[in-house]
Amino acid sequence: MTMKTMLISLLLGFGCMVQPTGSANADEPKLDVKSSATIRDILADAVGKRVSVRFASGEELEGAVVKVGDSVVHLAKLSRRDFYDAVVRIDTISAVILRVRDR
């Protein structure tokens, strides 16, 4: 095999491994937040999913959203707290952290 043939084979092989940037961004999941959204709306959209909620004090709780009421949210299967659930006042939550992509 000549050096030129080997170089072309190498470049073609490398080209097959590179993913085009346009298709990677097109398939990426997005968090769609409307301008009128509230913490309650975000939590209601996350029922059945795991979220972390952060309080103004900096403390965080991570769990699965079970039910969202007018003023409280029920989180089940709390992280690092086996056998516990939590009921949290929505007005004490300063941020909701959600996983939206795998990579």
N, C-alpha and C positions, 0 to 999 in steps of 0.2 A: 504494500500500500504506500502510495506516495504521501509526502508531507501535506500537499494541497488537499488530497482526498481525505486524509485523517482530520485536517482542520475543518473542512466542510462538514464531515460527519459529527464532529464534536459540537460545532455551532448549531447544527440541526437538532441534535439531541438536547442541548441546553435550551433551545427555543421551544421545544415541546414541554419542558418543565416550567417555563415562565408563564404565569397567568396574566392575561390582559387586564389592565387596570380598570377599564370601563365596565367589564362584567362583574368584577369583584364589588364595586360600589353599587351597582344596580341591584344585586341580590342582598345587600346588607339590610338587616331589619332596622327600623327606626322607631323612636319614641315620638308619637304624635301628640303634642300638647297644644290644646286650643288656647287662645288668648284669655278665654273666660274660665279656664279650668281651675279647680280648687284642689287642695290636698285630698279632700273627700272623693272628688271625681277620679283622681289618679288611683286611689286605693280601690275604688269600686271597679275600675277597669282591670285591677290586678287580682281579683278574687280567684283563688285557686293557685296563685303563684307565690313564690318566695320573694320577700322584700326586706329591706332594712329600713327602719325609721330612725331618724336622728332628731334628738330634742335640742332645745336651745342650750342646755347644760353640756352638750357634747356626747351624752350617753347615747348608745345605739342598741336597738333590739332588732333581731332578725327572726323572721318566722313566715309562715304561710298565711295569707289573708283568707279568713274564713267568711266573715260577714262584716259589712260596713253599715253602721247605723247613722242617724243624724249627727250624733256627737261623739260616738266611740267606734273603734275598730277592734275586731277580735283577731288576734294572731295566734296560730297554733304551731306546735312543733318548734318551739324556740331553740335557736342555736345556742349551744353550750349550757342549756338548762333543760336536761332531760325531764320528761314527765310534766312540763309546765306549759301553760298557755298564758296569754296576756290580753287584757282589755285596756285599750289606751284611748285617752281623750284626744280627739283629732286636733283640737285647738292647741295642744301642747307639742305637736309635731312640727319641726322646722324644715325637714327634708325627707323625701322618700327616695330610696336608692333601689333601682331595679336592674336586673340583668337583661340586656337586650340583644347581646350577641355572644357567640361561642368563642370567638377569637379576638 
